[in-house]
């Protein structure tokens, strides 16, 4: 007791020099633990159920049909999926009003449908009609 | 010779505010990280090249479709016919609704077509097919 009195009021401090280190540690933890998983995908806008059917000239429509085996018919000609992009680009250059109508058989796999849709999107197609 | 004298000046970057900056970053990461509330079904998504990012997760609703044909929304299984009512309610609550279809690559187009039809009936027209990047 006598010792304390001699020294008077002792200063008690929490050492704050390592605060930055601790903060960095937490920061790194959060940076590593955070998974910024952005959703990626192919966006489309469906036609409204109230929309009346639009009459179109036959020459402005290219039909793309997909059969259950994954064979793609483009205007009644069999094409490879990889070729679609180039073909669509040529058709669009010839006729900017061209609409691509995509129709898949009920037993077609979703993967093939996405592949074809991806090709159309790669060719910067503006109007894609999804036939039911 | 005069220059030499001046060159001896000590230059220090002030580090006193470093913890503040670091804490600010921590708060940013804490706020921006979203913990997943629910998981969907086990699926393998198809791959695509020309993909776009969904801008915000706030307006997105997921429809999970497994290769067995099961459909899950918000962690619950539903029949195709119920999508109409669920999506209509969601659409009324949030007019900017985007429906993200997370489907297995082996799903038949029949189910997807049915979902399209239901979404059209519900007037939820903005659709995104979730894909993996190649």
Interface residues (C-beta under 8 A of the other chain):
Chain A: X19 X20 X23 X24 X26 X27 X30 X31 X33 X34 X35 X36 X38 X39 X40 X41 X42 X43 X44 X45 X46 X47 X48 X49 X66 X104 X105 X106 X107 X108 X109 X110 X111 X113 X114 X115 X117 X118 X121 X122 X130 X132
Chain B: X15 X18 X19 X22 X23 X25 X26 X29 X30 X32 X33 X46 X47 X48 X49 X50 X51 X52 X53 X54 X57 X60 X98 X100 X103 X104 X105 X106 X107 X108 X109 X110 X112 X113 X116 X117 X119 X120 X121 X123 X125 X126 X127 X128 X129 X130 X131 X132 X133
